Amino acid sequence: MSKSEDQITVADQISAQIQTGNANNEREAPSTPQQQNTPFSFSGNQVSSDAMTPAYSLTPGSSAEKLRFIKPDHESLARLIKRYFYQITLGCGRGNCSNSACYSCPSSPKLDATAAAVLAARLARGSEHMLCPGVATDLPSHLQFSQVAAAVDAAVESDDLIPLIDQVKRVFGSLDSLSWSFIVEECPRRASDADSFLDWNGVRDSYTLLLAPEVGIVADELRDSILDMVTSSLRSCPPGIGLEALRAVFICLLHPHLLDHGQFKDIIKSLVTYLAGAPDNFKNAAVLWLQKMPGDLFREILVALQQFITIYVYENQCIDDHVANATRVLSLLNRANCISVSSDGNSELKVPFPDFYNDAVNELVDFQEDYTRWRDRARQCFSFCDHAFILEPAVKSKVLQMDSTSQMRTEILRGAIFRSLLLGAEHPYLVIKVRREMIVHDTLEQISALGADLKKPLKVVFQDEEGIDEGGVQKEFFQLIVREIFDPKYGMFVEDPDMRTVWFSPNSFNNNRRFFLIGVILGLAIYNSVILDVHFPMAAYKMLMDMPVGLLDMQDVSPQLSKGLQALLDFEGDVEDIFCRTFTVDFEQFGEVVSHDLKPGGSDIPVTNANREEYVSKYVNWVLYTSCKPAFDAFKEGFLSVCGGPALQLFRAEELELLVCGSRDLDFSALEDAALAEDGYDRGHEVIQNLWSVVHEMTPVQKKKFLFFCTGSDRAPIKGLGSMTFVVSRNGPDSDRLPTAHTCFNHLLLPEYSSREKLKSRLLTAINNAEGFGLM
């Protein structure tokens, strides 16, 4: 027997005992004409009755129905007990209920079945009753996993599918019935904002049984029943009426065959229309339910919605309400994914963020038009920019350029007359003229006076050198200035030897202009699609996006320090006695150890078990921000001078790093397919075949060195190695010379070595001796 049946049986037994006792001792009460009782019908949390006047009368003027007995009616008393039982165990569904005898009241006791039945009988026997409106005497027909398993077994054993099909139609074809199906522990209860109480595994396993080959035709009946329900009952269900209806939507979203676009597209259309139009409290509840859902089921819903959008966009070549609604529902999944954090504080995403990117949207949508809709708030039009999780970083970069161009045009128009009269026509490019030996000084001097021009496409001219910048000169400029400005001789950064990441030095004085320049360089690199070989930790990108940073971010800045601070937090003994720390931080400044108080009088405040979390928080804040505030603020100001604007908020910190530094995902087979062979080589040449054979057998570290040697960076462009131009040219006949490379052009120069062994030896020697900063 299921727990729901057990609850009702307990209530019925106690009701029967009350009836028997009252039959021998009826109470006198004023007589009132009897009205015929009729069953209740249940819809979400709305309960109605054509006539319900058992042995009591209603007293108006109360938030709950105040009931006074008129004459004992044992059948009605039994109904009253059951109604109380459901009120105590399920509630009335009102979030602000103040009736302490109702499950929906925040302060009501949450009782098990037996205690609830006893209380229901006691309340029913009272002379005055408080019943909430909307409490059922009976639940609609529903299914739990055990019932599905029994029904399927019976159908297979008897070779008679009719009873099973009838049960499927009755439950999956009814919004009310499906809303109360597949509940945890098979115990009916109302949904709440925080919990659906759906038995996720029960839903999945029930679908597995109902879609098994042994009961083949049930699958069609199941699909048709769901389609009928979502296109009739769900469509007519008033938004915001009962979170239980939301349970039915989730059960439908978990149907394994939603990926069958032809059969289920109309079901998905109805489901996303309902969810997209639901009130905010429903959407917030949906996010919390999704967050608690098992990861594999979460992914199945995500894949089904992504496929729906993809196929619909490719087939119809348009963005209509169905795509917009599906995208809005995806935003609920994205919100749930963002708050999926484990108890120890480490992020545990249900799915990687790139899983939300949609290829069809990124390839086919006119983002110039989409950006215009996004910025025109008066029209209140749908825009993918409002759902940036679906856009890949390369598209966001284009939107960022559109936003920068829009800002630049605004600035130009403000002074158009003055500029045209005194300065002549506007130049379409940001032109920087520098001397190689004075590259940092010259660049600083020019960008300080450029203002809005920083948002223009970059062209670089090296003094006394001829040539047109078609990309190669620009790349060489970034290579030289990055190498110069990150040179340790300036003392602007501290490098962690393990992680190879750099952080702003607390000893960098009077270098704010250089930090401003670094911010501008990062911004220009993004705007001009240049990938730099810089090694900022994720904390830097989070802080550029005004995101909070903490101890977890310290792992990339200083793993040893992070490990020590975590050990302090985890230590189970006496922290003060063992660690002997005070609220200070010691650091080296000009060869001397300097102590800094983390709070007033910190040197006299010991770190104890009670205050160690405050100590760690202040220590991390000092390292990541306080110690380098002027430097980081200048760096951020420079970055925002190029990339500042609404479009910056489309990015995640991880995507910002991807735009600056490129991807760690290195697919050398894709690079081989995209590579060009020139100057006497072709794809079938023995040297070219030997080259890729050697590359593919390299270790991951060697492959990174090879990529760095050829391109100046050990990372790939946003779209992968297959998206970039890579050229291998013949550099003379066989010789002992090492291979060389023009990193600005991704160009490898390879002599025609006589054997694979010689090519391998010469190439490994070259890549193992390449040093310095670079770029792609």
VOGU-3710 file (C-alpha; in Angstrom, 3 decimals, decimal comma):
1> msksedqitv> 0,000/0,000/0,000  1,332/3,471/-0,903  1,781/6,181/1,711  -1,028/8,239/0,194  -3,397/5,298/0,570  -2,142/4,738/4,100  -2,887/8,351/5,046  -6,437/8,156/3,725  -7,005/4,784/5,439  -5,947/6,199/8,818
11> adqisaqiqt> -8,257/9,169/8,342  -11,139/6,934/7,307  -10,649/4,641/10,297  -10,676/7,479/12,783  -13,672/9,058/10,997  -15,563/5,797/11,347  -14,789/5,663/15,060  -16,018/9,210/15,515  -19,206/8,414/13,607  -19,901/5,349/15,797
21> gnannereap> -19,364/7,327/18,990  -21,569/10,179/17,890  -24,339/7,822/16,756  -24,935/6,972/20,410  -24,608/10,511/21,695  -25,949/13,088/19,261  -25,722/16,722/20,243  -28,739/18,967/20,048  -28,550/21,946/17,755  -30,986/24,348/16,066
31> stpqqqntpf> -32,544/22,706/13,066  -31,817/23,975/9,588  -33,076/22,654/6,284  -30,631/20,086/4,843  -29,111/20,550/1,417  -27,872/17,700/-0,709  -24,091/17,158/-0,594  -22,143/16,842/-3,820  -18,513/15,828/-4,379  -15,780/18,419/-4,718
41> sfsgnqvssd> -13,809/18,900/-7,925  -10,132/19,744/-7,687  -8,166/22,047/-9,999  -4,736/23,148/-8,890  -5,433/24,778/-5,548  -8,954/25,769/-6,545  -11,739/23,637/-5,105  -15,398/24,111/-5,918  -18,666/22,519/-4,859  -22,138/23,013/-6,229
51> amtpaysltp> -23,580/22,436/-2,755  -21,883/21,566/0,497  -23,874/21,978/3,710  -23,176/19,134/6,055  -24,185/19,322/9,697  -22,888/22,863/10,171  -23,605/26,420/9,032  -21,210/29,092/7,742  -20,499/32,238/9,688  -19,404/35,067/7,364
61> gssaeklrfi> -16,665/37,600/8,042  -13,708/35,268/8,528  -10,703/34,502/6,334  -11,559/30,853/6,880  -15,008/29,398/7,001  -16,222/29,460/10,626  -18,494/26,450/11,028  -21,090/25,681/13,747  -22,741/22,318/14,101  -26,453/22,145/13,482
71> kpdheslarl> -27,244/18,449/13,648  -25,032/15,385/13,603  -24,713/13,955/10,105  -22,214/11,114/10,305  -21,611/10,933/6,566  -20,920/14,649/6,495  -18,775/14,343/9,600  -16,622/11,757/7,848  -16,271/14,135/4,917  -15,368/16,912/7,330
81> ikryfyqitl> -12,660/14,789/8,957  -11,149/14,013/5,571  -11,325/17,681/4,618  -9,487/18,604/7,798  -6,979/15,853/7,096  -6,168/17,308/3,694  -6,003/20,812/5,135  -3,483/19,656/7,761  -1,356/17,583/5,369  -1,706/19,476/2,073
91> gcgrgncsns> -2,916/22,954/2,964  -5,152/25,304/1,087  -2,433/26,515/-1,293  -2,435/30,139/-0,107  1,050/31,359/0,650  -0,151/33,895/3,222  -2,515/31,591/5,091  -2,840/32,472/8,802  -4,847/29,410/9,874  -2,577/27,439/12,229
101> acyscpsspk> -4,510/24,258/11,408  -3,495/24,509/7,743  -0,303/23,154/6,166  -0,003/26,349/4,087  0,398/28,459/7,239  4,124/29,016/7,829  3,742/28,475/11,585  1,623/25,316/11,395  3,079/22,012/12,646  4,020/19,565/9,899
111> ldataaavla> 2,539/16,267/11,071  2,814/12,709/9,847  -0,263/10,824/8,632  -1,337/9,385/12,006  -0,911/12,612/13,980  -2,710/14,552/11,233  -5,625/12,120/11,271  -5,963/12,365/15,062  -5,912/16,165/14,904  -8,446/16,141/12,048
121> arlargsehm> -10,854/14,046/14,133  -10,408/16,304/17,156  -11,084/19,437/15,107  -14,111/17,873/13,431  -15,666/17,058/16,801  -15,384/20,643/18,001  -18,379/22,917/18,144  -16,673/25,655/16,095  -14,472/25,028/13,110  -11,969/27,006/11,012
131> lcpgvatdlp> -11,685/25,657/7,486  -9,794/27,395/4,716  -11,460/27,914/1,357  -10,107/25,591/-1,308  -9,542/22,452/0,772  -10,456/19,225/-1,006  -12,324/16,228/0,336  -10,812/14,028/-2,375  -7,747/14,230/-4,601  -8,086/13,726/-8,325
141> shlqfsqvaa> -7,039/10,406/-9,820  -3,262/10,286/-9,974  -0,342/7,937/-10,576  2,743/7,058/-8,600  5,643/4,957/-9,813  4,524/1,835/-7,930  1,123/2,057/-9,593  2,698/2,456/-13,037  4,961/-0,551/-12,417  2,011/-2,671/-11,261
151> avdaavesdd> -0,153/-1,591/-14,204  2,562/-2,332/-16,760  3,289/-5,722/-15,205  -0,420/-6,564/-15,281  -0,748/-5,468/-18,903  2,230/-7,547/-20,020  1,138/-10,580/-18,045  -2,469/-10,481/-19,273  -1,576/-9,285/-22,770  -4,329/-6,682/-22,322
161> liplidqvkr> -3,206/-3,062/-22,692  -6,674/-1,486/-22,438  -6,657/-0,904/-18,635  -3,149/0,583/-18,847  -4,106/2,841/-21,747  -7,228/4,018/-19,876  -5,126/4,868/-16,837  -2,601/6,763/-18,966  -5,367/8,769/-20,666  -7,067/9,540/-17,356
171> vfgsldslsw> -3,937/10,878/-15,681  -1,726/12,314/-18,447  -4,745/13,812/-20,177  -5,784/15,731/-17,053  -3,901/18,713/-15,683  -5,375/18,104/-12,226  -4,429/14,429/-12,149  -0,906/14,880/-13,500  -0,311/17,710/-11,006  -0,679/15,231/-8,130
181> sfiveecprr> 1,265/12,372/-9,689  4,781/11,115/-9,006  5,189/12,725/-5,594  8,152/11,966/-3,332  7,512/8,919/-1,149  4,182/8,622/-2,977  2,726/10,890/-0,307  0,494/13,695/-1,695  1,591/17,154/-0,718  1,356/20,606/-2,171
191> asdadsfldw> 4,173/22,158/-4,123  6,020/25,061/-2,560  8,209/27,832/-3,911  11,286/25,931/-2,770  10,315/22,355/-3,609  8,117/20,618/-6,164  8,135/17,384/-4,123  8,313/15,565/-7,445  9,942/12,162/-7,411  12,377/12,824/-10,247
201> ngvrdsytll> 13,560/9,244/-10,480  9,968/8,049/-10,298  9,047/10,207/-13,291  12,019/8,938/-15,311  11,424/5,297/-14,418  7,696/5,581/-15,147  8,427/6,900/-18,635  10,883/4,038/-19,149  8,152/1,506/-18,343  5,425/3,235/-20,346
211> lapevgivad> 7,654/3,549/-23,420  8,983/-0,011/-23,308  8,556/-2,111/-26,472  6,385/-4,597/-24,571  3,629/-1,954/-24,310  4,432/-0,268/-27,639  1,096/1,360/-28,502  0,970/3,039/-25,081  3,639/5,480/-26,288  1,281/6,980/-28,875
221> elrdsildmv> -1,575/7,208/-26,369  0,769/8,844/-23,881  1,911/11,445/-26,412  -1,652/12,183/-27,562  -2,880/12,527/-23,965  -0,120/14,993/-23,118  -0,773/16,938/-26,314  -4,478/17,152/-25,519  -3,763/18,308/-21,976  -1,205/21,002/-22,839
231> tsslrscppg> -3,244/22,401/-25,743  -6,520/22,541/-23,784  -6,341/22,429/-19,973  -2,897/24,014/-19,641  -3,607/26,685/-22,244  -6,809/27,714/-20,440  -5,289/27,477/-16,957  -5,087/31,016/-15,511  -1,446/32,012/-14,894  -0,438/31,880/-11,259
241> iglealravf> -3,177/29,466/-10,139  -1,531/26,725/-8,089  2,090/25,660/-8,217  0,799/22,117/-8,636  0,077/22,904/-12,294  3,764/23,688/-12,658  4,499/20,134/-11,556  2,519/18,820/-14,513  4,607/21,003/-16,839  7,835/19,578/-15,417
251> icllhphlld> 6,567/16,021/-15,814  5,852/16,743/-19,484  9,267/18,349/-19,991  10,885/15,132/-18,803  9,323/13,010/-21,543  12,313/11,258/-23,165  10,921/11,653/-26,688  10,828/15,458/-26,704  13,813/15,243/-29,038  11,450/13,870/-31,705
261> hgqfkdiiks> 10,749/17,304/-33,157  8,092/16,182/-35,598  6,016/14,411/-32,964  6,523/16,733/-29,997  7,044/20,267/-31,348  3,445/21,266/-30,585  3,813/19,983/-27,024  6,997/22,001/-26,543  5,329/25,106/-27,989  2,526/24,868/-25,415
271> lvtylagapd> 4,895/24,156/-22,528  7,242/27,072/-23,254  4,307/29,417/-23,883  2,919/28,575/-20,444  6,257/28,937/-18,649  7,274/32,124/-20,476  3,939/33,733/-19,576  3,907/32,570/-15,962  4,151/35,192/-13,195  7,479/35,897/-11,552
281> nfknaavlwl> 6,784/33,794/-8,456  6,146/30,779/-10,707  9,375/31,393/-12,592  11,324/31,776/-9,358  9,872/28,505/-8,104  10,750/26,824/-11,404  14,370/27,964/-11,011  14,619/26,451/-7,529  13,012/23,212/-8,709  15,429/23,002/-11,633
291> qkmpgdlfre> 18,345/23,620/-9,311  17,334/20,582/-7,216  16,750/18,379/-10,256  19,292/15,615/-10,993  21,920/16,781/-13,460  21,108/14,205/-16,141  17,430/15,201/-16,229  18,397/18,891/-16,256  20,585/18,243/-19,282  17,789/16,365/-21,064
301> ilvalqqfit> 15,466/19,371/-20,761  18,245/21,702/-21,918  19,020/19,539/-24,953  15,336/19,256/-25,891  14,847/23,041/-25,786  18,098/23,711/-27,636  17,143/21,262/-30,363  13,683/22,799/-30,651  15,199/26,266/-31,155  17,815/24,980/-33,602
311> iyvyenqcid> 15,431/23,039/-35,839  12,773/25,739/-35,711  15,217/28,495/-36,688  16,760/26,458/-39,518  13,384/25,335/-40,873  11,521/28,638/-40,613  14,424/31,099/-40,995  12,774/33,463/-38,535  12,583/34,376/-34,871  8,973/34,300/-33,692
321> dhvanatrvl> 7,159/33,900/-30,380  7,913/30,187/-30,173  11,670/30,757/-30,350  11,402/33,733/-28,002  9,425/31,713/-25,442  11,797/28,755/-25,644  14,709/31,147/-25,073  12,941/32,665/-22,061  12,515/29,177/-20,617  16,200/28,489/-21,263
331> sllnrancis> 16,913/31,553/-19,137  15,265/29,770/-16,195  17,623/26,827/-16,691  20,548/29,219/-16,922  19,563/30,859/-13,631  19,309/27,437/-11,988  22,710/26,488/-13,385  24,257/29,656/-11,975  23,082/28,966/-8,422  24,154/25,316/-8,406
341> vssdgnselk> 26,771/25,470/-5,675  27,785/22,628/-3,393  27,829/22,806/0,391  31,621/23,265/0,539  31,398/26,413/-1,597  32,830/24,986/-4,801  30,881/25,607/-7,949  29,173/22,496/-9,244  27,530/23,498/-12,464  24,902/21,100/-13,723
351> vpfpdfynda> 26,184/21,713/-17,230  29,092/23,798/-18,598  28,061/27,292/-19,638  28,966/26,686/-23,314  26,159/24,111/-23,432  23,754/27,047/-23,511  25,250/28,426/-26,749  22,986/27,787/-29,723  24,675/27,393/-33,116  21,602/28,261/-35,167
361> vnelvdfqed> 21,045/31,498/-33,274  24,711/32,481/-33,451  24,963/31,712/-37,179  21,656/32,981/-38,587  20,506/35,890/-36,460  21,162/39,417/-37,740  22,808/40,815/-34,620  22,968/44,345/-35,953  19,184/44,287/-35,956  19,078/42,415/-32,655
371> ytrwrdrarq> 21,390/44,999/-31,070  19,126/47,797/-32,320  16,102/46,104/-30,727  18,047/45,609/-27,529  18,993/49,276/-27,233  15,520/50,524/-28,191  13,841/49,927/-24,843  10,751/51,891/-25,809  9,715/49,151/-28,264  10,030/46,356/-25,669
381> cfsfcdhafi> 10,973/43,851/-28,363  12,513/40,442/-27,822  16,280/40,459/-28,192  18,819/37,701/-27,728  21,055/40,269/-26,062  18,670/40,071/-23,098  19,498/36,350/-22,967  23,238/36,547/-23,520  23,855/33,036/-22,175  22,766/31,708/-25,603
391> lepavkskvl> 25,413/33,762/-27,455  28,944/32,522/-27,968  31,824/34,877/-27,072  32,638/35,702/-30,712  29,103/37,021/-31,242  29,234/38,954/-27,990  32,479/40,476/-29,191  30,698/41,699/-32,332  27,926/43,190/-30,200  30,603/44,861/-28,074
401> qmdstsqmrt> 32,078/46,391/-31,228  28,619/47,580/-32,301  28,138/49,161/-28,899  31,558/50,818/-29,039  30,832/52,127/-32,548  27,500/53,490/-31,359  29,184/55,281/-28,460  31,893/56,614/-30,780  29,322/57,970/-33,238  27,512/59,705/-30,405
411> eilrgaifrs> 30,734/61,402/-29,351  31,510/62,383/-32,938  28,086/63,876/-33,528  28,388/66,001/-30,398  31,386/67,798/-31,845  30,799/67,234/-35,533  30,604/70,897/-36,530  33,665/71,893/-34,519  35,694/68,941/-35,811  34,679/69,485/-39,434
421> lllgaehpyl> 35,621/73,152/-39,307  38,923/72,873/-37,464  40,137/69,310/-37,911  38,681/68,188/-41,209  36,998/64,868/-41,858  37,017/62,107/-39,236  39,555/59,331/-39,686  37,847/55,907/-39,580  40,737/54,244/-37,723  42,654/54,605/-34,496
431> vikvrremiv> 46,166/55,197/-35,853  49,098/54,822/-33,483  52,601/55,784/-34,665  55,411/54,429/-32,494  59,151/53,950/-32,359  60,190/50,383/-31,608  62,687/51,416/-28,951  60,142/53,745/-27,280  56,979/51,738/-27,823  55,537/52,089/-24,301
441> hdtleqisal> 56,297/55,808/-24,038  54,934/56,641/-27,488  51,790/54,585/-26,998  51,081/56,203/-23,622  51,493/59,673/-25,036  49,070/59,019/-27,882  46,302/57,135/-26,142  46,125/59,788/-23,425  44,796/62,242/-25,996  42,629/59,943/-28,116
451> gadlkkplkv> 39,455/59,615/-25,994  36,557/58,257/-28,057  38,948/57,314/-30,866  40,003/54,296/-28,785  36,781/52,639/-29,927  37,881/52,715/-33,566  39,615/49,813/-35,379  43,352/49,933/-34,725  46,062/50,632/-37,318  49,730/50,718/-36,280
461> vfqdeegide> 52,625/52,487/-37,986  56,248/51,929/-36,947  58,275/55,068/-37,486  60,626/55,032/-40,485  59,217/51,719/-41,705  57,181/51,302/-44,827  54,207/48,985/-45,025  50,481/48,864/-44,660  48,960/47,345/-41,553  46,780/44,496/-42,794
471> ggvqkeffql> 46,971/42,707/-39,459  50,589/41,611/-39,217  51,950/44,985/-38,064  49,145/45,237/-35,513  50,014/41,818/-34,100  53,686/42,696/-33,892  52,774/45,894/-32,028  50,839/43,925/-29,405  53,667/41,404/-29,121  56,288/44,066/-28,472
481> ivreifdpky> 54,290/46,172/-26,054  53,090/43,170/-24,019  56,653/41,855/-23,776  57,898/45,258/-22,657  55,232/46,200/-20,160  55,216/42,827/-18,390  59,015/42,813/-18,098  59,912/41,991/-14,457  62,357/44,902/-14,409  59,437/47,292/-13,928
491> gmfvedpdmr> 58,211/45,480/-10,804  54,585/46,040/-11,713  53,490/42,444/-11,220  54,178/39,500/-8,959  54,310/36,127/-10,720  53,380/32,853/-9,058  55,943/30,263/-10,179  53,498/27,357/-10,010  50,525/28,849/-11,835  52,497/31,274/-14,066
501> tvwfspnsfn> 49,845/33,873/-13,261  50,675/37,494/-12,527  49,045/39,820/-10,003  49,407/43,512/-9,293  52,369/44,189/-7,035  51,716/46,042/-3,762  55,064/47,774/-4,362  54,213/49,371/-7,690  54,344/53,114/-7,082  53,793/55,908/-9,607
511> nnrrffligv> 53,031/53,410/-12,337  49,325/54,146/-12,690  49,745/55,406/-16,261  51,340/52,100/-17,231  48,540/50,151/-15,566  46,068/52,316/-17,451  47,921/51,396/-20,652  47,663/47,669/-19,849  43,903/48,049/-19,447  43,707/49,831/-22,793
521> ilglaiynsv> 45,813/47,116/-24,439  43,451/44,404/-23,178  40,478/46,403/-24,421  42,055/47,024/-27,825  42,949/43,331/-28,124  39,312/42,348/-27,591  38,006/45,035/-29,895  40,476/44,095/-32,648  40,213/40,296/-32,163  43,834/39,815/-31,142
531> ildvhfpmaa> 44,733/37,104/-28,645  47,438/38,011/-26,117  49,788/35,783/-24,186  49,042/37,330/-20,795  48,475/35,395/-17,612  46,012/37,165/-15,365  44,053/34,870/-13,037  40,274/34,666/-13,250  40,007/37,083/-10,319  41,162/39,942/-12,580
541> ykmlmdmpvg> 38,379/39,331/-15,080  35,790/38,961/-12,320  36,847/42,271/-10,826  36,655/43,957/-14,239  33,036/42,722/-14,343  32,358/43,927/-10,762  31,866/40,334/-9,634  32,754/39,364/-6,041  36,002/37,495/-5,442  37,038/35,341/-2,496
551> lldmqdvspq> 39,224/32,554/-1,217  38,462/30,246/-4,132  39,871/32,863/-6,519  43,111/32,913/-4,548  43,931/29,439/-5,897  44,980/30,984/-9,225  46,763/33,953/-7,645  48,779/32,138/-4,969  47,926/28,463/-4,511  50,210/28,061/-1,491
561> lskglqalld> 48,651/31,009/0,317  45,179/29,789/-0,599  45,988/26,332/0,746  47,283/27,807/4,002  44,239/29,984/4,565  41,928/27,048/3,855  43,877/24,930/6,347  43,348/27,666/8,932  39,585/27,543/8,323  39,454/23,735/8,436
571> fegdvedifc> 41,631/23,292/11,518  39,719/21,557/14,319  42,012/22,435/17,216  42,870/25,720/18,943  43,713/28,127/16,102  45,180/30,797/18,392  47,544/28,366/20,101  48,750/26,533/16,982  48,820/29,226/14,251  49,839/32,173/16,451
581> rtftvdfeqf> 48,503/34,735/13,972  47,245/38,274/14,445  45,141/40,465/12,146  48,180/41,539/10,144  49,759/40,651/6,826  53,482/40,688/6,166  54,954/41,425/2,756  58,313/42,387/1,305  58,880/45,997/0,267  62,227/47,127/-1,128
591> gevvshdlkp> 64,020/44,221/0,536  62,395/44,682/3,943  59,482/42,850/5,529  56,612/45,240/6,218  53,594/44,488/8,412  50,128/45,861/7,634  47,136/45,781/9,988  44,043/44,181/8,450  41,869/46,152/10,881  42,566/48,925/13,403
601> ggsdipvtna> 44,817/47,545/16,129  45,188/44,321/14,164  48,648/43,559/15,526  47,114/43,182/18,989  44,130/41,044/17,894  44,871/37,298/17,841  43,238/35,046/15,263  40,949/32,618/17,067  38,408/29,958/16,160  35,708/32,577/16,574
611> nreeyvskyv> 37,185/35,241/14,249  39,201/33,191/11,739  36,604/33,601/8,959  36,827/37,389/9,344  40,621/37,137/9,243  40,646/35,077/6,047  38,113/37,393/4,399  40,155/40,483/5,222  43,415/38,804/4,182  41,996/37,799/0,790
621> nwvlytsckp> 40,509/41,270/0,284  43,893/42,831/1,066  45,740/40,620/-1,425  43,227/40,934/-4,249  42,253/44,566/-3,893  43,404/46,757/-0,979  47,125/46,187/-1,538  46,897/47,144/-5,204  43,860/49,416/-5,330  45,451/52,356/-7,226
631> afdafkegfl> 47,041/49,997/-9,757  43,920/47,923/-10,372  41,662/50,977/-10,537  43,922/52,488/-13,219  43,967/49,159/-15,084  40,172/48,959/-14,966  39,792/52,560/-16,084  41,960/51,863/-19,128  40,004/48,719/-19,995  36,637/50,474/-19,705
641> svcggpalql> 37,865/53,373/-21,851  37,748/50,892/-24,746  35,165/48,291/-23,732  32,976/50,175/-21,275  29,259/50,213/-22,027  26,105/48,103/-21,672  27,416/45,362/-23,970  30,193/44,468/-21,530  27,561/43,019/-19,208  26,750/40,375/-21,816
651> fraeelellv> 29,971/38,563/-20,942  30,815/36,150/-18,208  34,259/36,537/-16,665  35,296/33,237/-18,271  34,264/34,560/-21,681  36,205/37,769/-21,152  39,335/35,737/-20,448  38,614/33,671/-23,565  38,501/36,798/-25,710  41,789/38,085/-24,306
661> cgsrdldfsa> 43,796/34,871/-24,022  42,064/32,367/-26,291  40,881/28,824/-25,676  42,772/26,027/-23,887  41,028/23,460/-26,099  43,631/22,537/-28,727  42,478/20,383/-31,650  45,545/19,828/-33,820  43,618/17,666/-36,275  41,477/20,721/-37,021
671> ledaalaedg> 44,652/22,801/-37,397  46,050/20,262/-39,881  42,845/20,364/-41,928  42,922/24,178/-42,058  46,655/24,563/-42,701  48,016/25,791/-46,052  51,232/24,530/-47,689  53,154/26,966/-49,916  56,419/27,673/-51,719  56,994/24,178/-53,022
681> ydrgheviqn> 55,016/22,242/-50,468  51,515/20,850/-50,810  49,307/18,837/-48,476  50,588/15,548/-49,866  54,289/16,427/-49,682  56,370/14,005/-47,600  57,717/16,806/-45,363  54,188/18,057/-44,625  53,035/14,514/-43,869  56,022/14,033/-41,566
691> lwsvvhemtp> 55,374/17,358/-39,840  51,816/16,483/-38,794  52,820/12,953/-37,846  55,411/14,400/-35,458  52,974/17,008/-34,078  50,243/14,483/-33,345  52,583/12,264/-31,336  53,821/15,167/-29,189  52,907/15,393/-25,526  50,322/18,044/-24,539
701> vqkkkflffc> 53,134/20,251/-23,223  55,105/19,918/-26,462  52,016/20,721/-28,519  51,567/23,942/-26,558  55,212/24,818/-27,204  54,778/24,121/-30,920  51,733/26,380/-31,064  53,550/29,087/-29,113  56,543/28,840/-31,428  54,411/29,256/-34,553
711> tgsdrapikg> 51,824/31,779/-33,372  53,139/33,497/-30,247  50,419/31,986/-28,050  49,780/28,541/-26,618  46,018/28,971/-26,917  43,529/28,754/-29,749  41,193/31,422/-31,115  37,642/31,452/-29,750  36,370/29,189/-32,526  39,284/26,790/-32,236
721> lgsmtfvvsr> 42,506/26,099/-34,121  40,584/25,192/-37,248  39,342/28,758/-37,592  42,708/30,446/-37,953  45,031/30,867/-40,899  48,124/28,715/-40,563  50,780/28,463/-43,274  53,743/26,093/-43,686  56,314/27,192/-46,304  59,418/25,526/-47,750
731> ngpdsdrlpt> 62,531/27,268/-46,434  65,170/25,882/-48,705  66,570/22,360/-49,275  67,630/19,893/-46,641  69,991/21,424/-44,068  70,799/21,447/-40,354  69,051/24,788/-39,839  66,243/24,964/-37,286  62,702/25,790/-38,340  61,704/29,431/-37,917
741> ahtcfnhlll> 58,356/31,199/-37,691  56,694/34,555/-38,317  54,403/34,605/-35,296  52,609/37,705/-36,550  51,316/35,730/-39,522  51,094/32,191/-38,033  53,704/31,199/-40,606  56,067/28,236/-40,108  59,211/28,133/-42,276  60,399/24,541/-42,654
751> peyssreklk> 63,473/23,336/-44,585  62,934/20,234/-46,728  64,433/17,821/-44,195  65,533/14,494/-45,659  63,905/12,293/-43,020  61,158/12,256/-40,412  63,723/11,696/-37,631  65,696/14,785/-38,637  62,544/16,915/-38,874  61,494/15,761/-35,418
761> srlltainna> 64,879/16,502/-33,868  65,195/19,952/-35,438  61,588/20,921/-34,615  61,769/19,840/-30,948  65,027/21,750/-30,539  63,413/24,882/-31,939  60,238/24,772/-29,871  62,080/23,960/-26,633  64,196/27,079/-26,986  61,481/29,597/-27,823
771> egfglm> 60,994/32,172/-25,044  59,217/35,437/-24,332  55,755/36,813/-24,498  53,817/36,538/-27,699  50,438/36,761/-29,291  48,331/35,249/-32,008
//
